[in-house]
């Protein structure tokens, strides 16, 4: 949310970024697959993470900045 008393602001969308940190996503508890998938989806929707799939083995890789 943004508040202003002056000029009107216009947002053009969330900028994409080049990830700096990469990690494989491993699910330690297969019974919680849906929770993990939902959490990753939320991070991607907020623009703080990007999801990649390894061409070698199909493993999921998450990329973030910072």
N, CA, C and O of each residue as an XYZ file, in Angstrom:
264
protein
N       0.836     -1.178      0.000
C       0.000      0.000      0.000
C       0.880      1.240      0.000
O       1.949      1.253      0.609
N       0.433      2.262     -0.673
C       1.164      3.520     -0.740
C       0.198      4.665     -0.499
O      -0.906      4.695     -1.042
N       0.635      5.606      0.326
C      -0.166      6.794      0.617
C       0.609      8.022      0.160
O       1.831      8.073      0.301
N      -0.092      9.012     -0.387
C       0.550     10.248     -0.800
C      -0.436     11.400     -0.655
O      -1.642     11.237     -0.842
N       0.101     12.560     -0.320
C      -0.719     13.768     -0.265
C      -0.443     14.658     -1.465
O      -1.128     15.658     -1.681
N       0.556     14.291     -2.236
C       0.937     15.102     -3.390
C       0.479     14.466     -4.685
O      -0.693     14.139     -4.867
N       1.436     14.301     -5.573
C       1.124     13.779     -6.895
C       0.593     12.346     -6.830
O       0.886     11.595     -5.899
N      -0.185     11.996     -7.832
C      -0.749     10.659     -7.905
C       0.319      9.693     -8.413
O       1.032     10.002     -9.367
N       0.429      8.537     -7.787
C       1.424      7.547     -8.174
C       0.804      6.501     -9.080
O      -0.364      6.140     -8.933
N       1.606      6.020    -10.021
C       1.149      4.969    -10.919
C       2.180      3.844    -10.885
O       3.364      4.067    -11.136
N       1.723      2.644    -10.575
C       2.609      1.490    -10.525
C       2.488      0.701    -11.818
O       1.388      0.478    -12.324
N       3.620      0.286    -12.342
C       3.626     -0.452    -13.603
C       3.807     -1.946    -13.393
O       3.851     -2.698    -14.367
N       3.911     -2.392    -12.161
C       4.071     -3.819    -11.874
C       5.295     -4.071    -11.022
O       6.082     -3.165    -10.747
N       5.439     -5.295    -10.616
C       6.583     -5.698     -9.795
C       7.753     -5.983    -10.729
O       7.607     -6.757    -11.675
N       8.911     -5.373    -10.482
C      10.052     -5.619    -11.358
C      10.605     -7.030    -11.157
O      10.567     -7.570    -10.051
N      11.111     -7.610    -12.225
C      11.780     -8.896    -12.087
C      13.246     -8.626    -11.769
O      13.712     -7.494    -11.905
N      13.960     -9.632    -11.358
C      15.331     -9.458    -10.919
C      16.157    -10.661    -11.337
O      15.625    -11.711    -11.697
N      17.456    -10.485    -11.281
C      18.361    -11.600    -11.527
C      18.701    -12.221    -10.174
O      19.331    -11.563     -9.346
N      18.306    -13.458     -9.931
C      18.570    -14.079     -8.631
C      20.058    -14.175     -8.334
O      20.874    -14.370     -9.235
N      20.398    -14.035     -7.057
C      21.781    -14.153     -6.603
C      22.007    -15.439     -5.815
O      23.116    -15.971     -5.791
N      20.967    -15.929     -5.180
C      21.056    -17.127     -4.351
C      20.204    -18.225     -4.981
O      19.052    -17.993     -5.347
N      20.767    -19.406     -5.102
C      20.044    -20.541     -5.670
C      20.125    -21.721     -4.712
O      21.189    -22.006     -4.161
N      19.010    -22.405     -4.512
C      18.981    -23.582     -3.648
C      17.992    -24.592     -4.227
O      16.946    -24.229     -4.766
N      18.352    -25.867     -4.099
C      17.405    -26.919     -4.444
C      16.294    -26.932     -3.412
O      16.540    -26.700     -2.228
N      15.087    -27.198     -3.847
C      13.957    -27.343     -2.933
C      13.802    -28.830     -2.643
O      13.565    -29.634     -3.544
N      13.941    -29.177     -1.366
C      13.749    -30.560     -0.952
C      12.674    -30.608      0.111
O      12.704    -29.842      1.075
N      11.738    -31.497     -0.065
C      10.640    -31.641      0.878
C      10.989    -32.742      1.875
O      10.991    -33.923      1.527
N      11.284    -32.351      3.118
C      11.653    -33.314      4.150
C      10.462    -34.158      4.591
O      10.647    -35.276      5.072
N       9.257    -33.646      4.438
C       8.049    -34.355      4.861
C       7.069    -34.428      3.689
O       6.347    -33.465      3.429
N       7.036    -35.557      2.982
C       6.145    -35.683      1.824
C       4.670    -35.427      2.142
O       3.901    -35.086      1.244
N       4.269    -35.585      3.395
C       2.880    -35.339      3.778
C       2.537    -33.848      3.721
O       1.362    -33.482      3.742
N       3.563    -32.984      3.649
C       3.330    -31.540      3.624
C       3.646    -30.939      2.255
O       4.017    -29.770      2.155
N       3.497    -31.743      1.202
C       3.791    -31.271     -0.146
C       2.941    -30.067     -0.526
O       3.451    -29.102     -1.095
N       1.649    -30.116     -0.215
C       0.753    -29.017     -0.595
C       1.145    -27.715      0.088
O       1.089    -26.652     -0.531
N       1.544    -27.781      1.364
C       1.951    -26.570      2.081
C       3.213    -25.978      1.462
O       3.317    -24.761      1.306
N       4.175    -26.839      1.108
C       5.407    -26.359      0.484
C       5.102    -25.711     -0.863
O       5.600    -24.624     -1.157
N       4.294    -26.365     -1.675
C       3.947    -25.820     -2.993
C       3.226    -24.481     -2.855
O       3.489    -23.552     -3.618
N       2.321    -24.381     -1.886
C       1.582    -23.127     -1.675
C       2.530    -22.014     -1.235
O       2.412    -20.880     -1.700
N       3.468    -22.330     -0.342
C       4.434    -21.331      0.119
C       5.320    -20.829     -1.007
O       5.572    -19.629     -1.113
N       5.795    -21.741     -1.850
C       6.629    -21.351     -2.988
C       5.816    -20.498     -3.959
O       6.321    -19.502     -4.475
N       4.571    -20.874     -4.212
C       3.701    -20.079     -5.093
C       3.502    -18.666     -4.551
O       3.510    -17.701     -5.315
N       3.323    -18.540     -3.239
C       3.138    -17.218     -2.632
C       4.391    -16.366     -2.794
O       4.294    -15.175     -3.089
N       5.570    -16.966     -2.604
C       6.822    -16.220     -2.782
C       6.965    -15.740     -4.222
O       7.407    -14.617     -4.464
N       6.596    -16.579     -5.168
C       6.682    -16.184     -6.576
C       5.668    -15.097     -6.903
O       5.984    -14.161     -7.638
N       4.454    -15.206     -6.370
C       3.427    -14.187     -6.609
C       3.843    -12.831     -6.067
O       3.519    -11.799     -6.655
N       4.569    -12.825     -4.934
C       5.027    -11.577     -4.321
C       6.265    -11.024     -5.009
O       6.671     -9.894     -4.736
N       6.872    -11.803     -5.899
C       8.034    -11.340     -6.640
C       9.344    -11.448     -5.896
O      10.331    -10.841     -6.312
N       9.391    -12.205     -4.802
C      10.631    -12.320     -4.034
C      11.411    -13.579     -4.381
O      12.515    -13.778     -3.873
N      10.862    -14.426     -5.232
C      11.547    -15.656     -5.618
C      11.152    -16.041     -7.036
O      10.087    -15.674     -7.533
N      12.049    -16.795     -7.671
C      11.767    -17.351     -8.988
C      12.027    -18.849     -8.912
O      12.938    -19.288     -8.210
N      11.239    -19.628     -9.623
C      11.368    -21.078     -9.593
C      11.919    -21.568    -10.923
O      11.446    -21.180    -11.991
N      12.924    -22.425    -10.837
C      13.560    -23.004    -12.014
C      13.513    -24.522    -11.891
O      13.363    -25.055    -10.792
N      13.639    -25.208    -13.006
C      13.709    -26.666    -13.011
C      14.996    -27.070    -13.710
O      15.279    -26.615    -14.819
N      15.773    -27.924    -13.059
C      17.035    -28.383    -13.620
C      16.786    -29.209    -14.878
O      15.947    -30.110    -14.883
N      17.519    -28.896    -15.939
C      17.392    -29.652    -17.184
C      18.044    -31.029    -17.055
O      17.721    -31.947    -17.809
N      18.960    -31.168    -16.101
C      19.671    -32.436    -15.930
C      18.842    -33.492    -15.214
O      18.788    -34.647    -15.636
N      18.190    -33.077    -14.112
C      17.506    -34.078    -13.293
C      16.066    -33.707    -12.926
O      15.404    -34.466    -12.218
N      15.573    -32.572    -13.387
C      14.195    -32.177    -13.112
C      13.946    -31.644    -11.715
O      12.801    -31.371    -11.357
N      15.003    -31.487    -10.912
C      14.825    -30.968     -9.553
C      14.459    -29.493     -9.597
O      14.891    -28.754    -10.482
N      13.660    -29.083     -8.631
C      13.228    -27.688     -8.531
C      14.313    -26.872     -7.834
O      14.906    -27.312     -6.849
N      14.561    -25.670     -8.366
C      15.555    -24.753     -7.811
C      14.861    -23.422     -7.583
O      14.168    -22.921     -8.469
N      15.043    -22.843     -6.392
C      14.456    -21.534     -6.095
C      15.579    -20.506     -6.123
O      16.667    -20.745     -5.599
N      15.306    -19.364     -6.738
C      16.278    -18.282     -6.823
C      15.733    -17.044     -6.139
O      14.579    -16.667     -6.340
N      16.587    -16.404     -5.314
C      16.196    -15.191     -4.602
C      17.322    -14.174     -4.658
O      18.439    -14.499     -5.061
N      17.031    -12.949     -4.256
C      18.047    -11.904     -4.148
C      18.370    -11.716     -2.682
O      17.480    -11.749     -1.832
N      19.657    -11.517     -2.381
C      20.067    -11.232     -1.003
C      20.239    -12.450     -0.254
O      20.583    -12.405      0.927
